[in-house]
Structure formats: structure tokens, C-alpha cells
């Protein structure tokens, strides 16, 4: 499992769109599996959850990336967690696919 968190500035929708497009364009096997959006009309808070998946050639398995983008009180927070990259039954080994997936997200966020 790899984890990345950041505080971002900018337009919530633009950030979300760039993350979605960048992750899907970052690998021929990457796809947006599903998403969910929540908003509070009383205080303007928003939350978007996206689940991406791609095939890890090195690990020969599928890897998922969960991205949560949350905006409240003028602040935008990002939390991303990968999973599924290990081939072992009882211990986590070979997390190269997870690391590569989250590094792509970090690259996108750093270029915002």
C-alpha cells in the first residue's frame, strides 16, 4: 500500500478533472472504475471519491488507486491510497505497481 496526502489550491472541479484525465492517460490499462460526489449546500463543503485501476506488468496483477478530494472552508485536501499490488498470501511483497501508480498521481498534482 502506498499513501499520498496534500493540500491544494485552485478550482476543485479543475483539479478533479486533471487528476481523472492524467491518471487515465498515464497508462494504457488505467481506467476510472467508479466515483461518488457529495456536497453540502449549507456550508459549501464538497467531496469527490474516485477509484482507478490499472494492470501492473511488473507484478502481473491489477492495482487500484483510491483518490479522495475534499473542499471545505476554502481549503482543498487530497488523500490517495493504492492497494492490490502484492502477490504474496500473508505478507506484502512486490509493491512496485502500487508505488508506480501513486507516483503518477504525485506527478499530476505537482504540475497543477
Secondary structure, DSSP 8 states (H G I E B T S, - for coil): --EEEEEE-S-HHHHHHHHHHHHHHT-TT-EEEEEEEEE-TTT--EEEEEEEEEEETTTTEEEEEEEEEEEETTEEEEEEEEE-----SSS----HHHHHHHHHHHHHHHT-
